[in-house]
Amino acid sequence: MSKFTGYKNTFHILMKTSKLFKTLLFTLSLTLFFTGCKDAKTEEDPNKPKPVQVYQKDGVTVNAYDFAGLEYFLNRDDNTTYVVNFWATWCVPCVEEMPYFEKLGEEYKDDNVKVLLVSLDMPKMVESKLLPFIKDNDIKSEVVLLRDPDANSWISKISPSWSGAIPATVIYKKDKKSFYEQSFDYEQLVSALDSIK
Amino acid sequence: MKRTQILGLFAVASILIANVSCKSEGSKADEKKEGVEAVDSTGVASDMSETEVRSGYKVGDIATDFSLKNIDEKNVSLKDMEDAKGYIVIFTCNHCPYAQAYEERIVALDKKYKDQGYPVVAINPNNPEKAKDDSFEKMQERASEKGFTFPYLLDEGQKIYPQYGATKTPHVYILEKTGEGNVVRYIGAIDDNYEDASAVTKKYVEDAVDALLAGKEVPVKETKAIGCSIKA
């Protein structure tokens, strides 16, 4: 008698013994089948950090993170290519290149590419400048605020070659990463993306 | 009988599926966590080993002198300040909010250290054609509004900042006057909090000048800060 038949027989006997047991088992299995993974499936990513502050105005919401929180967004390990642009509303070249980042996010949205705009606006300017900027320009990419004034402690962690000037951009997918301390036009941005993606 | 068997098998199968799929979710999450940590640690490692490819001065280099137009329309050179033991050269400008956040602190630095032999020399590296608020006239206005006590020079033609390797405003170079020339002793930020002067815990520039005045080694020789890219 093979092992499998053995199990099958035992099973048979169990099944025969109690109708109540059968019903219980069936209900239990159904419950498990539909709810067993609930925790794992509904919580998108348990590692996602909590913002240090949430700014809201006129339907625009921006989460603020310190560097420890922002690191999550710089180290996501999925099949998406992330284009992370460091900018501020007062930074003229940043604002000039923003349409290209928006266009990139739109054109490549079905291609596992996500654009994240990390604002370095000062906290006192968030409500007066940043939130209205996002609303007025109808910014579609996700915007977060990096609120961590001890910049010397984190600039080199983003890239050892970054002097701290903005605009600056990180493009990464899993462990592959490029850093640019420069302004982009759309073609340059696409070729930078292609070199990673 | 047969129905019971099928039902039973289905029950067992669904329990198994539920368990297996939960397990794989769990292990995926674990992998993810490990992945993040691994990236972190390599990030730190590359921090140490990767050499910076940047032009401009490094600590220990001899910095060039210059002759640039001050807001009083007279040219200023480092060598003109004969009593100086060194200089706090700060690339800064009018329009940049980070530079603006430091204006009062720069004035305070000059007041504190000029008499001790380390005057502030501010240089606007931006091309006024590209940054209208950084024109010579606007520099004059800003300096008088903010009560600048130090020379505020225009890097006309944008020739000096690239030699120093400044990339942004504000960007500080502390020079020590020696027999061999003006030696770069510190490059970087003024302190560790652009947002709030009262929350500063590390005064990099003050610590460096204090050390130089005491004949000691500068404790932190290089720092980084967020700033506005220089508009050339």
Interface residues (C-beta under 8 A of the other chain):
Chain A: F11 H12 L14 M15 K16 K22 L25 F26 L28 S29 L30 L32 F33 G36 C37 A40 K41 D45 P46 N47 E71 Y72 N75 D77 A88 W90 C91 V92 P93 L120 M122 P123 M125 P149 D150 A151 N152 S153 I155 S156 K157 P160 S161 W162 S163 G164 A165 I166 P167 K174 D175 E181
Chain B: T4 Q5 L7 G8 L9 F10 A11 V12 S14 I15 I17 A18 N19 S21 C22 E25 G26 A29 K32 K33 G35 V36 V39 D40 T42 G43 V44 S46 D47 E50 E52 V53 R54 H95 C96 P97 A101 A131 T167 K168 H171 G188 A189 D192 N193 Y194 E195 D196 A199 T201 Y204 T223 K224 A225 I226 G227 C228 S229 I230 K231
